[in-house]
């Protein structure tokens, strides 16, 4: 355990939180500027900026994006200083300045330009970078650095989407895998400072449509069924994304693989422009008026394929908002099929599916359910169905894991043991 007094660490955490908030604000305004430049609209005033342009222009934009991005990532990857992940920084690795800054701004720029991946990886890396450099400058011990880097990564995520509690839980549940007094206090302080700082410079995004969940028996049945289906889908989606990312090109192959992959994506988008719709708009639509079954199935298949293909050809990004949208799609499909049998609105299935899918994709049940609560400004009477959906999803994944690998019986359900990223 670190020997640095908690009071001193609290002051340091607040400073790091402010720095993280400023960095995230710069990233958000970069994304907003690029959206306005390319599409003539931004996600603050239009939940789906991509709808402002024709399918042909959207397809050509994606192809141009892939060519520029392939060269940009090629130069970032071939730098003499290798990029360092959040986990690497937690273990004491030094994050290079130029490569890290280039990587995070490149990530938000590509997502803002239409890349079908999430944007939350950049603010996480930005927060960990601020904490790692500041901790190194102060010559803090390894345990203090580990806590501050994880707290700042969660703070970056929380500040980017205005999810303060989810940001704290991300640091505790996903990165630190512990909840001592020290880690909880520092994560809260860092995230609070970051979210408040970003909020000064960037307008707070609107929450999704609020879905009226309740504790009736049919709603609880819907939660269990949707949790199992969406939870398993989220787990398989995570495994597929990891498989694709591990096989993504880092050398010269990225110069032809990324454009080729995006030609396929652009073709899909040209014929079905809705497949590239902003994930926030899609989630909001499913939680509101909804879509017809055929459209939902098409979107679920195409968006999953496009996301995985983008990872396979070298695009870098996150999966939070895409996973939430895919979970809402999966839940909506389940709800539409079961609606004649279960007395619950399809929008309720969508929200339950989003929470379960996100929880197993991130391998973080608490984070997934709290993100769903904060995203929708949920009323307290809706907590129980969401908790039940998330628990059902996690247990379904656990049963599946034991079936395919009996050695998993002795392994606890944590992000580290599921993914091996902390080994």
C-alpha positions as CSV (number, residue, x, y, z in Angstrom):
1,X,0.0,0.0,0.0
2,X,1.2,3.5,-0.8
3,X,2.8,5.5,2.1
4,X,1.5,8.8,0.7
5,X,-1.1,10.3,3.1
6,X,-4.6,10.2,1.8
7,X,-5.1,14.0,2.3
8,X,-2.1,14.7,0.0
9,X,-3.3,12.1,-2.5
10,X,-6.7,13.8,-2.5
11,X,-5.2,17.1,-3.5
12,X,-3.2,15.5,-6.2
13,X,-6.3,13.7,-7.4
14,X,-8.2,16.9,-7.7
15,X,-5.4,18.5,-9.7
16,X,-5.3,15.5,-12.0
17,X,-9.0,15.6,-12.4
18,X,-8.9,19.2,-13.5
19,X,-6.2,18.4,-16.0
20,X,-8.2,15.4,-17.3
21,X,-11.3,17.6,-17.6
22,X,-9.5,20.1,-19.7
23,X,-8.0,17.4,-21.9
24,X,-11.4,15.8,-22.4
25,X,-12.9,19.2,-23.2
26,X,-10.3,19.7,-25.9
27,X,-11.1,16.2,-27.4
28,X,-14.8,16.9,-27.3
29,X,-14.5,20.2,-29.1
30,X,-12.2,18.6,-31.7
31,X,-14.9,16.1,-32.4
32,X,-17.6,18.8,-32.6
33,X,-15.4,20.9,-35.0
34,X,-14.8,17.9,-37.3
35,X,-18.5,17.0,-37.4
36,X,-19.4,20.6,-38.3
37,X,-16.7,20.7,-41.0
38,X,-17.6,17.5,-42.7
39,X,-21.4,17.1,-42.1
40,X,-22.5,20.6,-41.3
41,X,-23.9,19.6,-37.9
42,X,-22.7,18.3,-34.5
43,X,-23.9,15.8,-32.0
44,X,-24.8,18.5,-29.5
45,X,-27.5,19.9,-31.7
46,X,-28.3,16.9,-33.9
47,X,-28.2,13.4,-32.5
48,X,-27.4,12.1,-35.9
49,X,-25.0,14.5,-37.8
50,X,-24.5,11.9,-40.5
51,X,-28.1,12.3,-41.7
52,X,-27.2,15.7,-43.0
53,X,-25.4,14.4,-46.1
54,X,-26.3,12.1,-49.0
55,X,-25.5,8.4,-49.0
56,X,-22.9,8.9,-51.8
57,X,-21.2,11.7,-49.9
58,X,-21.2,9.6,-46.8
59,X,-19.7,6.6,-48.6
60,X,-17.0,8.7,-50.2
61,X,-16.2,10.3,-46.8
62,X,-15.6,6.9,-45.3
63,X,-13.3,5.9,-48.1
64,X,-11.3,9.2,-47.8
65,X,-11.3,8.8,-44.0
66,X,-9.8,5.3,-44.3
67,X,-7.0,6.4,-46.6
68,X,-6.0,9.3,-44.4
69,X,-6.4,7.3,-41.2
70,X,-4.3,4.4,-42.5
71,X,-1.3,6.7,-43.1
72,X,-1.8,8.5,-39.8
73,X,-2.0,5.2,-37.8
74,X,1.0,3.8,-39.8
75,X,3.2,6.7,-38.6
76,X,1.9,6.5,-35.0
77,X,2.6,2.8,-34.8
78,X,6.1,3.0,-36.4
79,X,7.3,5.6,-34.0
80,X,10.3,4.6,-31.9
81,X,8.2,5.1,-28.7
82,X,5.5,2.5,-28.5
83,X,2.1,3.5,-27.3
84,X,1.3,2.6,-23.7
85,X,-2.2,1.4,-22.6
86,X,-4.0,2.4,-19.5
87,X,-3.0,-1.0,-17.9
88,X,0.6,-0.4,-18.9
89,X,0.6,3.0,-17.2
90,X,-0.9,1.5,-14.1
91,X,2.0,-0.9,-14.0
92,X,4.6,1.9,-14.2
93,X,5.2,2.2,-18.0
94,X,6.0,5.7,-19.2
95,X,3.5,7.1,-21.7
96,X,5.2,8.9,-24.5
97,X,3.9,12.4,-25.0
98,X,3.8,12.8,-28.8
99,X,2.5,9.3,-29.6
100,X,-0.2,9.4,-26.9
101,X,-1.5,12.9,-27.8
102,X,-1.5,12.0,-31.5
103,X,-3.4,8.7,-30.7
104,X,-6.2,10.2,-28.7
105,X,-6.8,13.1,-31.1
106,X,-6.7,10.7,-34.0
107,X,-9.2,8.5,-32.3
108,X,-11.8,11.2,-31.7
109,X,-11.2,12.6,-35.2
110,X,-11.9,9.3,-36.9
111,X,-15.0,8.6,-34.9
112,X,-16.3,12.1,-35.6
113,X,-15.7,11.5,-39.3
114,X,-17.8,8.4,-39.3
115,X,-15.7,5.5,-38.2
116,X,-18.1,2.9,-36.7
117,X,-16.4,2.5,-33.4
118,X,-16.8,4.2,-30.0
119,X,-15.0,7.3,-28.9
120,X,-14.6,6.6,-25.1
121,X,-11.1,5.0,-25.4
122,X,-9.5,8.4,-26.1
123,X,-10.7,10.2,-23.0
124,X,-9.7,7.1,-20.9
125,X,-6.2,7.2,-22.3
126,X,-6.1,11.0,-22.0
127,X,-6.9,10.8,-18.3
128,X,-4.4,8.1,-17.6
129,X,-1.7,10.1,-19.5
130,X,-2.3,13.2,-17.3
131,X,-2.1,11.1,-14.1
132,X,0.9,9.1,-15.3
133,X,3.0,12.2,-16.2
134,X,1.9,14.1,-13.0
135,X,2.6,11.1,-10.8
136,X,6.0,10.6,-12.4
137,X,6.9,14.3,-11.9
138,X,6.0,14.0,-8.2
139,X,7.9,10.7,-8.0
140,X,5.0,8.9,-6.3
141,X,5.3,5.2,-5.5
142,X,3.8,2.5,-7.7
143,X,0.7,1.9,-5.7
144,X,-0.2,5.6,-5.6
145,X,0.5,5.9,-9.3
146,X,-1.7,2.8,-10.0
147,X,-4.7,4.3,-8.2
148,X,-4.3,7.7,-9.7
149,X,-3.9,6.5,-13.2
150,X,-7.0,4.2,-12.9
151,X,-9.0,7.0,-11.3
152,X,-8.1,9.4,-14.0
153,X,-9.0,6.9,-16.8
154,X,-12.4,6.5,-15.2
155,X,-12.7,10.3,-14.8
156,X,-11.9,10.8,-18.5
157,X,-14.7,8.4,-19.4
158,X,-17.1,10.1,-17.0
159,X,-16.2,13.6,-18.2
160,X,-16.7,12.7,-21.8
161,X,-20.2,11.4,-21.4
162,X,-21.2,13.2,-18.2
163,X,-21.4,9.9,-16.3
164,X,-19.8,10.7,-12.9
165,X,-20.9,7.6,-11.0
166,X,-20.2,5.3,-14.0
167,X,-16.8,6.8,-14.3
168,X,-16.0,6.0,-10.7
169,X,-17.2,2.5,-11.0
170,X,-15.2,2.0,-14.2
171,X,-12.0,2.8,-12.3
172,X,-13.0,0.6,-9.3
173,X,-14.6,-2.4,-11.0
174,X,-12.8,-2.6,-14.3
175,X,-9.3,-1.2,-13.7
176,X,-8.5,-1.5,-10.0
177,X,-10.7,-4.4,-9.2
178,X,-11.0,-3.3,-5.6
179,X,-13.0,-0.9,-3.5
180,X,-10.9,0.2,-0.5
181,X,-11.5,3.5,1.2
182,X,-8.5,5.0,-0.5
183,X,-9.4,3.9,-4.0
184,X,-13.1,5.0,-3.6
185,X,-12.2,8.4,-2.2
186,X,-9.6,9.1,-4.9
187,X,-11.8,7.9,-7.8
188,X,-14.7,10.1,-6.6
189,X,-12.5,13.2,-6.3
190,X,-10.8,12.7,-9.6
191,X,-14.0,12.0,-11.5
192,X,-15.9,14.9,-9.8
193,X,-13.1,17.4,-10.7
194,X,-12.9,16.1,-14.3
195,X,-16.7,16.1,-14.9
196,X,-17.1,19.6,-13.4
197,X,-14.2,21.0,-15.4
198,X,-15.4,19.6,-18.7
199,X,-18.9,20.8,-18.0
200,X,-17.6,24.4,-17.8
201,X,-16.3,24.3,-21.4
202,X,-18.6,21.7,-23.1
203,X,-22.4,21.7,-22.9
204,X,-23.8,18.7,-21.0
205,X,-25.2,16.2,-23.5
206,X,-28.9,15.3,-23.3
207,X,-29.8,12.0,-21.6
208,X,-31.6,9.3,-23.6
209,X,-35.3,9.0,-23.5
210,X,-36.5,7.9,-20.0
211,X,-38.2,4.5,-20.1
212,X,-40.8,3.9,-17.4
213,X,-39.8,0.6,-15.9
214,X,-41.6,-0.9,-12.9
215,X,-41.5,-4.0,-10.6
216,X,-44.5,-5.8,-12.0
217,X,-44.1,-9.6,-12.6
218,X,-44.2,-9.4,-16.4
219,X,-41.5,-6.7,-16.3
220,X,-39.3,-8.9,-14.1
221,X,-39.8,-11.9,-16.5
222,X,-38.9,-9.6,-19.4
223,X,-35.7,-8.6,-17.5
224,X,-34.6,-12.2,-17.0
225,X,-35.2,-13.3,-20.6
226,X,-33.7,-10.1,-22.1
227,X,-30.7,-10.3,-19.7
228,X,-29.8,-13.8,-20.7
229,X,-30.1,-13.2,-24.4
230,X,-28.4,-9.7,-24.5
231,X,-25.8,-10.7,-21.9
232,X,-24.6,-13.7,-24.0
233,X,-24.6,-11.5,-27.1
234,X,-22.6,-8.9,-25.4
235,X,-20.0,-11.5,-24.2
236,X,-19.7,-13.0,-27.7
237,X,-19.4,-9.5,-29.2
238,X,-16.6,-8.7,-26.8
239,X,-14.7,-11.9,-27.6
240,X,-15.1,-11.2,-31.4
241,X,-13.9,-7.6,-30.9
242,X,-10.8,-8.7,-29.0
243,X,-10.0,-11.4,-31.7
244,X,-10.3,-8.8,-34.4
245,X,-8.2,-6.2,-32.6
246,X,-5.4,-8.6,-31.9
247,X,-5.2,-9.4,-35.6
248,X,-5.3,-5.8,-36.8
249,X,-2.3,-4.6,-38.9
250,X,0.3,-2.4,-37.4
251,X,2.9,-2.2,-40.2
252,X,2.6,-1.4,-43.9
253,X,-0.4,-3.8,-44.3
254,X,-2.6,-1.2,-42.7
255,X,-2.1,1.0,-45.7
256,X,-4.2,-1.3,-47.9
257,X,-6.2,-3.3,-45.4
258,X,-7.9,-0.3,-43.8
259,X,-9.0,1.3,-47.2
260,X,-10.2,-2.1,-48.4
261,X,-12.2,-2.7,-45.3
262,X,-13.8,0.7,-45.4
263,X,-14.7,0.2,-49.1
264,X,-16.9,-2.7,-47.9
265,X,-18.3,-0.5,-45.0
266,X,-18.9,2.4,-47.4
267,X,-20.8,0.0,-49.8
268,X,-23.1,-1.1,-47.0
269,X,-23.6,2.5,-45.9
270,X,-24.4,3.7,-49.5
271,X,-27.3,1.2,-49.8
272,X,-28.4,1.4,-46.2
273,X,-27.3,4.8,-44.7
274,X,-29.1,4.1,-41.5
275,X,-26.5,1.5,-40.6
276,X,-24.1,4.3,-39.9
277,X,-26.5,6.4,-37.8
278,X,-25.0,7.9,-34.7
279,X,-25.2,5.3,-31.8
280,X,-26.8,7.9,-29.5
281,X,-29.5,8.6,-32.0
282,X,-30.2,5.0,-32.5
283,X,-30.3,4.2,-28.8
284,X,-32.7,7.2,-28.2
285,X,-34.9,6.0,-31.1
286,X,-35.2,2.5,-29.7
287,X,-36.0,3.8,-26.2
288,X,-38.6,6.1,-27.7
289,X,-40.8,5.4,-30.7
290,X,-38.8,2.3,-31.8
291,X,-38.3,0.7,-35.2
292,X,-39.8,-2.1,-37.2
293,X,-38.4,-5.6,-36.6
294,X,-36.8,-6.0,-40.1
295,X,-35.0,-2.7,-39.7
296,X,-33.7,-3.7,-36.2
297,X,-32.4,-7.1,-37.4
298,X,-30.7,-5.4,-40.3
299,X,-29.1,-2.8,-38.1
300,X,-28.0,-5.4,-35.5
301,X,-26.3,-7.5,-38.1
302,X,-24.7,-4.7,-40.2
303,X,-23.5,-2.6,-37.3
304,X,-21.9,-5.6,-35.6
305,X,-20.2,-6.5,-38.8
306,X,-19.0,-3.0,-39.5
307,X,-17.7,-2.5,-36.0
308,X,-15.7,-5.8,-36.0
309,X,-14.4,-5.1,-39.5
310,X,-13.2,-1.6,-38.5
311,X,-11.3,-3.1,-35.6
312,X,-9.9,-5.8,-37.9
313,X,-8.4,-3.4,-40.4
314,X,-6.7,-1.3,-37.7
315,X,-9.2,1.4,-36.6
316,X,-8.7,2.2,-32.9
317,X,-11.6,3.2,-30.6
318,X,-13.9,2.0,-27.8
319,X,-17.1,0.0,-27.6
320,X,-19.2,1.7,-24.9
321,X,-21.8,3.6,-26.9
322,X,-21.8,1.1,-29.8
323,X,-22.4,-1.7,-27.2
324,X,-25.2,0.2,-25.6
325,X,-26.8,0.7,-29.0
326,X,-26.3,-3.0,-30.0
327,X,-27.8,-4.1,-26.7
328,X,-30.8,-1.9,-27.2
329,X,-31.2,-3.5,-30.7
330,X,-30.9,-7.0,-29.3
331,X,-33.4,-6.2,-26.5
332,X,-35.8,-4.6,-29.0
333,X,-35.7,-7.7,-31.2
334,X,-36.5,-9.9,-28.2
335,X,-39.3,-7.6,-27.0
336,X,-40.9,-7.5,-30.5
337,X,-40.9,-11.3,-30.7
338,X,-42.2,-11.7,-27.1
339,X,-44.6,-8.8,-27.0
340,X,-47.7,-11.0,-27.8
341,X,-46.7,-13.2,-24.7
342,X,-45.3,-10.7,-22.3
343,X,-47.1,-7.5,-21.2
344,X,-44.2,-5.1,-21.4
345,X,-43.3,-2.3,-23.9
346,X,-40.6,-2.9,-26.5
347,X,-38.8,0.2,-25.2
348,X,-38.4,-1.5,-21.8
349,X,-36.8,-4.6,-23.5
350,X,-34.5,-2.2,-25.3
351,X,-33.2,-0.6,-22.1
352,X,-32.9,-3.9,-20.3
353,X,-31.0,-5.3,-23.3
354,X,-28.7,-2.3,-23.4
355,X,-27.8,-2.6,-19.7
356,X,-27.1,-6.4,-19.9
357,X,-25.2,-6.2,-23.2
358,X,-23.0,-3.4,-21.9
359,X,-22.3,-5.1,-18.6
360,X,-21.0,-8.3,-20.3
361,X,-19.2,-6.5,-23.1
362,X,-17.3,-4.5,-20.5
363,X,-17.3,-7.5,-18.1
364,X,-18.4,-5.0,-15.4
365,X,-21.9,-5.5,-14.1
366,X,-22.0,-2.5,-11.8
367,X,-20.6,-0.2,-14.4
368,X,-23.2,-1.4,-17.0
369,X,-26.2,-1.0,-14.8
370,X,-25.2,2.4,-13.5
371,X,-24.4,3.7,-17.0
372,X,-27.9,2.6,-18.1
373,X,-29.4,4.5,-15.1
374,X,-27.3,7.7,-15.7
375,X,-27.8,7.6,-19.5
376,X,-31.6,7.6,-19.1
377,X,-32.1,9.5,-15.8
378,X,-34.0,6.5,-14.6
379,X,-36.6,6.7,-11.8
380,X,-35.9,4.5,-8.8
381,X,-38.8,2.1,-9.5
382,X,-36.9,1.0,-12.6
383,X,-33.7,-0.1,-10.8
384,X,-34.9,-3.6,-9.9
385,X,-35.6,-4.8,-13.5
386,X,-32.3,-3.4,-14.7
387,X,-30.4,-5.1,-11.8
388,X,-32.2,-8.3,-12.6
389,X,-31.4,-8.1,-16.3
390,X,-27.7,-7.4,-15.6
391,X,-27.5,-10.2,-13.0
392,X,-29.2,-12.6,-15.5
393,X,-26.8,-11.7,-18.2
394,X,-23.7,-12.1,-16.1
395,X,-24.8,-15.5,-14.7
396,X,-25.7,-16.7,-18.2
397,X,-22.2,-15.8,-19.4
398,X,-20.8,-17.5,-16.3
399,X,-22.7,-20.7,-17.1
400,X,-21.6,-20.5,-20.7
401,X,-18.0,-20.1,-19.7
402,X,-18.1,-23.1,-17.4
403,X,-19.7,-25.2,-20.1
404,X,-16.9,-24.4,-22.6
405,X,-14.1,-24.4,-20.0
406,X,-14.6,-26.2,-16.7
407,X,-11.4,-24.6,-15.3
408,X,-13.3,-21.3,-15.1
409,X,-15.2,-22.7,-12.1
410,X,-12.4,-21.5,-9.8
411,X,-12.0,-18.1,-11.4
412,X,-13.9,-15.1,-9.9
413,X,-16.0,-12.9,-12.2
414,X,-13.8,-9.9,-12.7
415,X,-12.6,-8.0,-15.8
416,X,-9.0,-9.0,-15.2
417,X,-9.7,-12.7,-15.1
418,X,-12.1,-12.7,-18.1
419,X,-9.8,-10.7,-20.4
420,X,-6.3,-11.3,-19.0
421,X,-5.4,-7.7,-19.6
422,X,-3.9,-7.3,-16.1
423,X,-1.7,-10.3,-16.3
